[in-house]
Every structure is written in structure tokens, then in C-alpha cells.
Amino acid sequence: MDAGPIRVVLVDDQELVRAGFTMVLDAQPDIEVVGEAGDGQQALDLLRTTAADVVLMDVRMPRMDGIEATRRVVSGEGGGPGGDGPKVIILTTFDLDEYAFAAIKAGAGGFLLKDAGPAQLIEAIKAVHSGDAVVAPSTTKRLLDRFALHLPDTEEKASGALESLTEREGEVLRLVARGMSNAEIAGRLFVSEATVKTHMGRILMKLGLRDRVQAVVFAYETGLVKSGQGGDAW
């Protein structure tokens, strides 16, 4: 059964940016731009009457910025006419640092650089829509390495939570935090993707986390993965 195109709302205070994204997305047969907004408040007003699956959200905007708007969308405000609320992708640039990080912690499903190419933009929307919250692994790692400078020292506080994970669950969480997809983790650990999804579900449940993005943030906050760590570093 055809579920129809992915419904996208664009939120950015620059009309030319919205026009550019609209041109790219409307050219896709399985994506439809169903609305645009110039600030967070306008986005909330729009989402109360417009059903959407994914919101592309700028951070710096007048009246209400993308951080507060994301927090409200995730909490259920502006959830649209019936059904679950949309997932949010933050549009950011490197100089936004802690602002974008705060939005991720507020519940965004991922983040993307504004200068991302059309293919990356489309891939990000489809990934977040399907529930794979970590967008663009290389971008995830580079941004989190910068965000780590703003993270509080919470290692001791979270040590008990980490101890609740099995050794394999800890391995999966480390690899997720490095931006690996379920398929890549499955290949690395020689297990099936279904097994990785099961581990991920247990990790989220044990740590009281909402999604993969929160799991990545948790791993950096607790020092499970250190800033600058990559490749095969453990």
C-alpha cells in the first residue's frame, strides 16, 4: 500500500533558502513540500492545521528561534490535525555550535548543514522519516566534536546508567555515537540488522532516551565517546 509522499514543512527566515529547498524537494516523486514558515511561531501555527511528517528547521529566526520551536513541536504543540507530530531536522552552520546542540537535545531528529547537496538533503529527510534519527554520519561526528566543548561533565552522574548496559549494548552505543548506521554496525559486529535494532531498543529503554540522537548526545556527555575519537579508537 502506497503511504504517499513524505510531507515536509520548511522553516527559515530567508525566503531564498526556502525557495531553493522547495525546488529540490518538489522535484522528488516521494517528497512534497506542504508549507513554509519564516519563524518558529509561524511554524507552530502552520503545523496546527497542516499535517506534516518532517520539518526542516532553521535555528536563528525572529520571534521564536528554532530551538524553542523544536522543543514545542516535539512536546506535541503544533502536532497537526490528528496523528503523531512531525520529526524535526535542524538546519545549521558550524558557527551555531551550542545553539544547534541545544536543539538536538530539545528533540530534533537530526541535523544537516545548510550547504548540504540535494542528495544529502533528500537522504536526510528519508532517514529521519523512517526513524533512523542520526543524519549524515560524517556531519554528526564533526559537529559533536565541536559541541563536546560545551558539554557539562556528567560522567560520574551517568556511571550507574552505563553500568545497566551489557558489554554488547555498550559496543553498539559507541558505534552509534560515531555515526554508524544499523547496517554498518551489523557488519562490524557480525550480527543481523534486526539484532542491532533490538540492542538499540534496549539501550534506549534502559537509559530512558527517546531516540538515536539522544543516545549520541548521551555517549558524548558521559565520556563513553571522547571528542576527536574516531576510526577504531576505543
MITOR-102140 format. One record per residue (C-alpha): residue number from 1; x, y, z. Coordinates in nm, 2 decimals. Layout:
BEGIN
> NUM;X;Y;Z
...
This chain:
BEGIN
> 1;0.00;0.00;0.00
> 2;0.14;0.34;-0.10
> 3;0.17;0.56;0.20
> 4;0.20;0.87;-0.01
> 5;0.48;1.12;-0.03
> 6;0.68;1.25;0.27
> 7;0.52;1.58;0.37
> 8;0.78;1.85;0.45
> 9;0.74;2.19;0.61
> 10;1.03;2.44;0.56
> 11;1.11;2.69;0.84
> 12;1.36;2.95;0.76
> 13;1.36;3.33;0.78
> 14;1.53;3.36;0.44
> 15;1.28;3.33;0.15
> 16;1.55;3.24;-0.10
> 17;1.67;2.95;0.12
> 18;1.31;2.82;0.14
> 19;1.27;2.86;-0.24
> 20;1.59;2.67;-0.31
> 21;1.49;2.38;-0.08
> 22;1.14;2.37;-0.23
> 23;1.27;2.35;-0.58
> 24;1.49;2.05;-0.49
> 25;1.23;1.87;-0.28
> 26;0.93;1.91;-0.51
> 27;1.13;1.75;-0.79
> 28;1.12;1.43;-0.59
> 29;0.82;1.20;-0.66
> 30;0.81;1.08;-0.30
> 31;0.85;1.41;-0.12
> 32;0.61;1.70;-0.11
> 33;0.66;2.05;0.05
> 34;0.32;2.12;0.22
> 35;0.41;2.45;0.38
> 36;0.66;2.72;0.46
> 37;0.72;2.94;0.76
> 38;0.95;3.23;0.83
> 39;0.99;3.18;1.21
> 40;0.92;2.94;1.49
> 41;0.59;3.08;1.59
> 42;0.46;3.09;1.23
> 43;0.57;2.72;1.20
> 44;0.37;2.62;1.51
> 45;0.06;2.80;1.38
> 46;0.10;2.63;1.04
> 47;0.16;2.28;1.19
> 48;-0.17;2.30;1.39
> 49;-0.36;2.29;1.06
> 50;-0.12;2.12;0.83
> 51;-0.03;1.75;0.85
> 52;0.35;1.71;0.81
> 53;0.60;1.43;0.85
> 54;0.93;1.62;0.86
> 55;1.01;1.98;0.95
> 56;1.33;2.14;0.82
> 57;1.41;2.39;1.10
> 58;1.65;2.68;1.09
> 59;1.80;2.78;1.43
> 60;1.83;3.16;1.42
> 61;1.50;3.33;1.34
> 62;1.30;3.63;1.47
> 63;1.01;3.60;1.72
> 64;1.08;3.23;1.81
> 65;1.40;3.06;1.73
> 66;1.44;2.70;1.61
> 67;1.54;2.57;1.95
> 68;1.22;2.67;2.12
> 69;1.01;2.58;1.82
> 70;1.17;2.23;1.81
> 71;1.10;2.18;2.18
> 72;0.74;2.27;2.13
> 73;0.69;2.06;1.82
> 74;0.84;1.76;2.00
> 75;0.63;1.81;2.31
> 76;0.32;1.79;2.10
> 77;0.23;2.16;2.03
> 78;0.15;2.21;1.67
> 79;0.11;1.84;1.62
> 80;-0.12;1.89;1.32
> 81;-0.48;1.76;1.26
> 82;-0.46;1.41;1.42
> 83;-0.17;1.16;1.43
> 84;0.17;1.19;1.57
> 85;0.37;1.52;1.54
> 86;0.64;1.56;1.27
> 87;1.01;1.49;1.32
> 88;1.25;1.78;1.31
> 89;1.57;1.82;1.12
> 90;1.78;2.12;1.23
> 91;1.95;2.32;0.95
> 92;2.27;2.46;1.09
> 93;2.62;2.60;1.01
> 94;2.93;2.54;1.21
> 95;2.92;2.88;1.38
> 96;2.59;2.79;1.56
> 97;2.76;2.54;1.79
> 98;2.57;2.52;2.12
> 99;2.25;2.65;1.96
> 100;2.22;2.35;1.73
> 101;2.33;2.12;2.01
> 102;2.05;2.26;2.23
> 103;1.80;2.20;1.96
> 104;1.91;1.84;1.92
> 105;1.87;1.79;2.30
> 106;1.53;1.95;2.26
> 107;1.43;1.66;2.05
> 108;1.53;1.72;1.69
> 109;1.57;1.40;1.49
> 110;1.89;1.51;1.33
> 111;2.09;1.80;1.18
> 112;2.21;1.90;0.85
> 113;2.44;2.17;0.72
> 114;2.27;2.44;0.51
> 115;2.52;2.39;0.23
> 116;2.44;2.02;0.20
> 117;2.39;1.89;-0.15
> 118;2.05;1.79;-0.28
> 119;2.12;1.42;-0.25
> 120;2.23;1.46;0.12
> 121;1.92;1.67;0.19
> 122;1.69;1.41;0.04
> 123;1.86;1.12;0.21
> 124;1.84;1.30;0.55
> 125;1.46;1.36;0.51
> 126;1.40;0.99;0.42
> 127;1.63;0.87;0.70
> 128;1.46;1.07;0.97
> 129;1.11;0.99;0.84
> 130;1.19;0.62;0.86
> 131;1.31;0.65;1.22
> 132;1.69;0.65;1.17
> 133;1.74;0.97;1.36
> 134;2.12;1.02;1.32
> 135;2.16;1.21;0.99
> 136;2.47;1.23;0.78
> 137;2.73;1.04;1.00
> 138;3.03;1.25;0.89
> 139;2.84;1.57;0.98
> 140;2.72;1.42;1.31
> 141;3.07;1.34;1.42
> 142;3.23;1.67;1.31
> 143;2.95;1.87;1.48
> 144;2.95;1.67;1.80
> 145;3.33;1.70;1.82
> 146;3.27;2.08;1.83
> 147;2.97;2.05;2.06
> 148;3.18;1.85;2.31
> 149;3.35;2.17;2.42
> 150;3.01;2.29;2.55
> 151;2.91;1.96;2.73
> 152;2.90;1.96;3.11
> 153;3.10;1.70;3.30
> 154;2.84;1.43;3.37
> 155;3.05;1.12;3.37
> 156;3.00;1.04;3.74
> 157;2.63;1.11;3.73
> 158;2.57;0.87;3.44
> 159;2.80;0.59;3.55
> 160;2.51;0.40;3.70
> 161;2.31;0.42;3.38
> 162;2.60;0.29;3.18
> 163;2.65;0.00;3.41
> 164;2.30;-0.11;3.33
> 165;2.41;-0.19;2.97
> 166;2.56;-0.52;2.87
> 167;2.90;-0.53;2.71
> 168;2.75;-0.57;2.36
> 169;2.50;-0.29;2.42
> 170;2.79;-0.07;2.52
> 171;2.96;-0.16;2.19
> 172;2.65;-0.07;1.99
> 173;2.61;0.26;2.17
> 174;2.98;0.35;2.09
> 175;2.93;0.27;1.72
> 176;2.60;0.46;1.71
> 177;2.78;0.76;1.87
> 178;3.04;0.75;1.59
> 179;2.76;0.79;1.33
> 180;2.74;0.43;1.21
> 181;2.41;0.31;1.06
> 182;2.24;-0.01;1.17
> 183;2.38;-0.19;0.86
> 184;2.74;-0.07;0.93
> 185;2.71;-0.18;1.29
> 186;2.58;-0.52;1.19
> 187;2.87;-0.56;0.96
> 188;3.12;-0.45;1.22
> 189;2.98;-0.68;1.49
> 190;2.89;-0.97;1.25
> 191;2.52;-0.97;1.35
> 192;2.20;-0.90;1.17
> 193;2.04;-0.56;1.14
> 194;1.74;-0.69;1.33
> 195;1.98;-0.78;1.62
> 196;2.12;-0.43;1.61
> 197;1.77;-0.28;1.62
> 198;1.69;-0.50;1.92
> 199;2.01;-0.38;2.11
> 200;1.92;-0.02;2.02
> 201;1.57;-0.06;2.16
> 202;1.71;-0.20;2.49
> 203;1.97;0.08;2.51
> 204;1.70;0.35;2.47
> 205;1.48;0.18;2.73
> 206;1.75;0.13;2.99
> 207;1.89;0.48;2.96
> 208;1.54;0.64;2.93
> 209;1.63;0.80;2.60
> 210;1.39;0.90;2.32
> 211;1.59;0.81;2.00
> 212;1.93;0.76;1.84
> 213;2.02;1.13;1.85
> 214;1.97;1.14;2.23
> 215;2.18;0.82;2.25
> 216;2.46;1.00;2.06
> 217;2.44;1.30;2.29
> 218;2.44;1.08;2.60
> 219;2.75;0.90;2.48
> 220;2.94;1.23;2.44
> 221;2.81;1.37;2.76
> 222;2.92;1.07;2.97
> 223;3.26;1.04;2.80
> 224;3.17;0.70;2.65
> 225;3.30;0.85;2.33
> 226;3.55;1.14;2.36
> 227;3.57;1.44;2.13
> 228;3.81;1.37;1.84
> 229;3.78;0.99;1.89
> 230;3.71;0.81;1.57
> 231;3.80;0.52;1.34
> 232;3.89;0.22;1.55
> 233;3.97;0.41;1.87
> 234;3.81;0.26;2.18
